[in-house]
Structures are given as C-alpha cells and as structure tokens.
Amino acid sequence: MIRIVVLVALVLVAIMLGRYLRTLDAEGMKKFWWKFAFVLFMAAIILLTVSGRLHFVAALVAGAL
C-alpha cells in the first residue's frame, strides 16, 4: 500500500514539475537546473552520511586530489 502512495506522489510531483518548467524562460530554466543539481547533491550527501558510506566518497575525492 505504501508503494502505491509513494508512486502516486511521485507522479503528481512529476506532473507539477513539468507544468512549472513549461512556464520558465531560458534564464529561469538555467537557474532551476543549478538549484536542482545543488539539492540533488545535498540529498546524496545526507543519504550517504546517514547510511555510513560517506567515507567512500571522501576516499575517492582524496584519491582524485
């Protein structure tokens, strides 16, 4: 039952996001994608921190440097 609720919520969010994106001009679209990328990055960092796997990312960054 919870999967259906989550699926319906995701579909509704996708529809609302699609409508919002159609109203943006080029500059607004650019700002939106930068904000979206930042929020996605922060969500990934929080998820990795909570799950205890952030050390793996830190090791990759340190190795790249």
C-alpha positions as CSV (number, residue, x, y, z in Angstrom):
1,M,0.0,0.0,0.0
2,I,2.8,2.4,0.9
3,R,4.4,1.8,-2.5
4,I,1.3,2.9,-4.3
5,V,1.1,6.1,-2.2
6,V,4.7,6.9,-3.0
7,L,4.2,6.1,-6.7
8,V,1.2,8.4,-6.8
9,A,3.1,11.2,-5.0
10,L,6.0,10.9,-7.4
11,V,3.7,11.0,-10.4
12,L,2.0,14.1,-9.1
13,V,5.3,15.8,-8.4
14,A,6.5,15.0,-11.9
15,I,3.3,16.5,-13.4
16,M,3.6,19.6,-11.3
17,L,7.3,20.0,-12.2
18,G,6.5,19.6,-15.9
19,R,3.9,22.3,-15.7
20,Y,6.3,24.6,-13.9
21,L,9.2,24.0,-16.3
22,R,7.0,24.9,-19.3
23,T,6.4,28.4,-17.8
24,L,10.2,29.2,-17.5
25,D,12.2,31.2,-19.9
26,A,15.9,30.3,-20.8
27,E,17.4,32.2,-17.8
28,G,14.8,30.7,-15.4
29,M,15.5,27.2,-16.7
30,K,19.2,27.7,-16.2
31,K,18.6,28.8,-12.6
32,F,16.3,25.9,-12.0
33,W,18.7,23.3,-13.1
34,W,21.5,24.8,-11.0
35,K,19.3,24.7,-7.9
36,F,18.1,21.2,-8.8
37,A,21.6,19.9,-9.1
38,F,22.6,21.5,-5.8
39,V,19.5,20.0,-4.0
40,L,20.3,16.6,-5.5
41,F,23.9,16.8,-4.5
42,M,23.0,17.8,-0.9
43,A,20.4,15.0,-0.7
44,A,23.0,12.5,-1.9
45,I,25.5,13.7,0.8
46,I,22.9,13.5,3.5
47,L,21.9,10.0,2.4
48,L,25.5,8.8,2.3
49,T,26.1,10.3,5.8
50,V,23.0,8.6,7.3
51,S,23.9,5.3,5.7
52,G,27.5,5.5,6.8
53,R,29.0,5.4,3.4
54,L,30.4,8.9,3.1
55,H,33.9,7.7,3.9
56,F,33.9,6.0,0.5
57,V,33.2,9.3,-1.3
58,A,35.8,11.1,0.8
59,A,38.4,8.5,-0.2
60,L,37.6,8.9,-3.8
61,V,37.9,12.7,-3.6
62,A,41.2,12.4,-1.7
63,G,42.5,9.9,-4.3
64,A,41.5,12.3,-7.1
65,L,43.4,15.1,-5.5
